[in-house]
Amino acid sequence: MQLRRATCLSLLISLALASTAHAATVGREQDIVDLKLGQRVLVDDGTCPAGQVKEVRGAKMTDKGVSRTSACVPRYGPKTK
């Protein structure tokens, strides 16, 4: 019984951590309201070349909050065989 509870708890924790690891996609950079340190948000606003999307990251802590950096990264579509 103890092992079953521990397994269920570890499964719930891993699911919670995995769901927060995915990058969210927004249409404008202004739609990002509370960027956390280390968080990545994909912005599809058309500023990057074809086949790429802008990635905004929470880079480091400052007196005013989290500073942002952005770069164009490859756009990954659904995986095919």
C-alpha positions as CSV (number, residue, x, y, z in Angstrom):
1,M,0.0,0.0,0.0
2,Q,2.8,2.4,0.9
3,L,4.6,1.6,-2.4
4,R,1.4,2.3,-4.4
5,R,0.9,5.7,-2.7
6,A,4.5,6.6,-3.4
7,T,4.2,5.6,-7.1
8,C,1.0,7.6,-7.5
9,L,2.5,10.7,-5.9
10,S,5.7,10.5,-8.0
11,L,3.5,10.2,-11.1
12,L,1.5,13.2,-10.2
13,I,4.6,15.3,-9.5
14,S,6.2,14.3,-12.8
15,L,3.0,15.1,-14.8
16,A,2.9,18.6,-13.1
17,L,6.5,19.3,-13.9
18,A,6.2,18.1,-17.5
19,S,3.1,20.2,-18.2
20,T,4.9,23.4,-17.1
21,A,8.0,22.6,-19.2
22,H,6.3,23.2,-22.5
23,A,6.6,26.6,-24.2
24,A,3.4,28.5,-24.6
25,T,2.6,30.3,-27.9
26,V,1.1,33.7,-28.1
27,G,0.4,36.1,-31.0
28,R,2.0,39.3,-29.6
29,E,4.9,39.9,-27.2
30,Q,2.6,42.3,-25.3
31,D,0.4,39.3,-24.4
32,I,3.1,38.0,-22.1
33,V,2.2,39.4,-18.7
34,D,4.2,37.5,-16.0
35,L,7.3,35.9,-17.5
36,K,9.2,33.8,-14.9
37,L,12.9,33.3,-14.7
38,G,13.9,30.5,-17.2
39,Q,10.4,30.4,-18.8
40,R,10.2,30.3,-22.6
41,V,7.3,31.7,-24.6
42,L,7.0,31.3,-28.4
43,V,5.7,34.5,-30.1
44,D,4.2,34.1,-33.6
45,D,4.1,37.8,-34.7
46,G,5.7,37.5,-38.1
47,T,9.0,39.2,-37.2
48,C,11.2,36.2,-37.8
49,P,12.0,34.6,-41.3
50,A,9.9,31.8,-42.8
51,G,10.2,28.6,-40.8
52,Q,11.2,30.3,-37.6
53,V,9.3,31.8,-34.6
54,K,10.5,34.3,-31.9
55,E,11.3,32.7,-28.5
56,V,11.2,35.1,-25.5
57,R,13.0,33.9,-22.4
58,G,13.1,35.1,-18.8
59,A,16.9,35.7,-18.7
60,K,17.8,37.1,-15.3
61,M,16.5,38.9,-12.3
62,T,16.8,42.7,-12.1
63,D,15.4,45.3,-9.6
64,K,12.4,45.8,-11.9
65,G,11.7,42.0,-12.3
66,V,12.7,39.5,-14.9
67,S,14.6,40.8,-17.9
68,R,13.7,39.3,-21.3
69,T,15.8,38.1,-24.2
70,S,14.4,37.1,-27.6
71,A,15.8,35.1,-30.6
72,C,14.4,33.5,-33.7
73,V,14.3,29.7,-33.4
74,P,13.3,27.0,-35.8
75,R,9.5,26.3,-35.9
76,Y,8.9,22.6,-35.2
77,G,5.8,21.2,-36.7
78,P,4.2,17.8,-35.9
79,K,6.6,14.9,-36.2
80,T,6.2,12.7,-39.2
81,K,7.5,9.2,-39.9
